[in-house]
Amino acid sequence: MKPIRIVILILCSCLASVAWGQQPAAGSCNDNWTEFHRSNMVRWNPCEKLLNVNNVGKLVLKWSYTTGNIINSDVTVVNGTVYVGSEDYSAYALNAKTGAKLWSYYTGAHVDTAPAVADGVVYFGSFYNDLKLYAVNASTGALLWSDNIGSVSPPTVVDGVVYVGSDDDNVYALDAKSGAKLWTYKATDAVYSSPAVAKGVVYVSSFDGHVYALNAKTGAKLWSFAIVPAAEIDSSPAVSEGIVYFGGYDHNVYALNAKTGARLWSYLTGDIVAASPAVADGLVYVGSYDGNLYALNAKTGTKLWSYYTLNTYSSPAVANGVVYVGSWNHNSLIALNGKTGQKLWSYATGNHVVSSPAVAKGMVYVGSQDDKVYAFGLK
């Protein structure tokens, strides 16, 4: 298994169709954080208008909910419900305002990756001795279907298809309603990456050191990019404005042409980059095992700033000029000014925060290894 790889979410449900991470059209905003990347595939919520760099320092704890074991799962928020997994073998649905449990679903193993929610269904995977992808009713938690396809990455759901990677080395496309397999693509090592889907193409990384671009309808390989010399890739690609961003175990952050796979730039950090980048307002935010969160120019890879967090396993979330990320430094959730890197706010939980936060409707949600889910908002 991968080292600590538990962070994934999915981005901006702001457009009817997935585009290259664009600002949503007026009146089209959907503030839900439906999956690891959000539907814009860049972990950015451009619909958030309440929290900003001027008031985020006034965030207070609204509620916390204690599960039966540590939480490494990323959080998703849809229509007033928080969805999250726990290593107590369960997935949870909680009231987003109060934290009251609506339901839980017990699997046979850890639920460590971000659930994805689409059309009234929650999709999530379990690890180790269970190795299944589950689809349950989002309102009741009733099982709709499951498929034994291995320990899976955070799923991505687009146009009625569930895309997911597995430690059996495959990328799967399944019918979202029935679970029927539509196609599979075989890599040569485990696929822990959450697929990013944009303009009919699935972008996914593998521990075999490649990023793959696959036809979303057929699974046919369009191109692949290999790290040379070979190094594993655990980071989930983000896709914005025709560029694919990801990190590698060779300590680099990469930017590739989304159509051809040609390398546009790379930036060398001080250690492994396993977290997924977030992209917003012309900047790429990504953490490294060297302890820093980096802000890089999205076009050139030039560093604008870095902020030391001790260890950064959490993938950042961006909303309204604020970057949120979990940290091992004092077991904190941290909020930074996206332009300057200035620390604006932090909250110390009872243990490490490797979960990736979600921001929706003026609230920030994250899990912690102290077994709790936290919700923060303004007074």
C-alpha positions, 0 to 999 in steps of 0.5 A: 500500500501507499504511505499516507495517501488519504486526501482527495476531494473533488471540485466545482459543481459550478457549470453544467458541463465540465470545462477547464476550471473556469469561473462560473457564469452568472447565476450558474453557481452550485456551492456543493463540494460533490467529490474530491476535486469538485466538478471543475477538477481543481479543488477550488470553490469559486461560488463561495462569497461569505468567507474571505481574507478579511473575515476568515480569522473570525471562524469558530467551531460550530460543531464536531462529530466523533466517529469510532476511529481516525478520519483520513477521508476527505470531506464532501458537502452536498445539499446540506449534508456532509459525507465522510469516511472513517477507519471505524469501517463506516461512511457517514452522512451528517447534517451540515449545520448541526453535525447530527448523524443522519445515517452511517453505512458499515463496510468491512474495512477502513473508509479512507477516501473522499465520497463522491455524490451525484444524483442522490447517490454516494459512492465510496470505497473501502480498503484492505480486507473489503476492497469494494466500491459502494453506491448507497442512497444519499438520503437513507444510506441504503445499499444500491450496489457494490463491486469488488474491484480492490482498494479504490481511489476517491471516485469521480462521477461525470455524466452518469459514469463513475471513474475510479482507480484501484490497487489492482492496477486498473482504472475503471469506468462503471455505470453510475446506476447499475455498477456495470463495468463500461471499460477498464484500463490496465496500468502497471502498478496501483492507481491511487489517484482520483481521476480528473475528467475534462472535455471527454478525457480522463486524467489519472496517475499511477504508482508506475510513474505515469500520468495517463490520458484516456478517452472517457467513453472508451478507455482508449489511451490518448497519451501517457507521460512518464517521470524520468528517471522513474518515480511513483505518482500518488498525486491526483491530477488537477486540470485547468485551462488546458493544463494538467497539474500533479506531483511526483515522488521525484519531489517535482510538481509538473504541468503538462499540456492536456491535449498532448501530454507535453511537459510545460514546466516542473518545479522541484520541492524538497521532498515527495509531492503526494497531495493533489494541487488546487488551482485558482486565480492563476496559481497552483497550490500544492503541498510537499513532504518537505513541510511546505505548501507552495504557491506557483504561477500556473503558467510558468511554475515560478514560486510566489510563496511557500508556507511551512506546515511541518508536514503536508499530506492534506490537499488544499482547498481554495475559496474566495482568495483563501487557501485551507489545508490540513497540517501536522504542525500543532495538528491544525487546519490552517487558512492562508491568504492565497496571494501572499501566503500570510497565515489568517487563521488556524485551529488545533484539533486533537491529532494530525489533519491529513484529511482534505478540507471542503468549503461550502456556504460559508462553512469549512469542514475537515476530518482529523486523526482524533476521530472527529469531523469538524465544522467551522463558520463565522459567529 
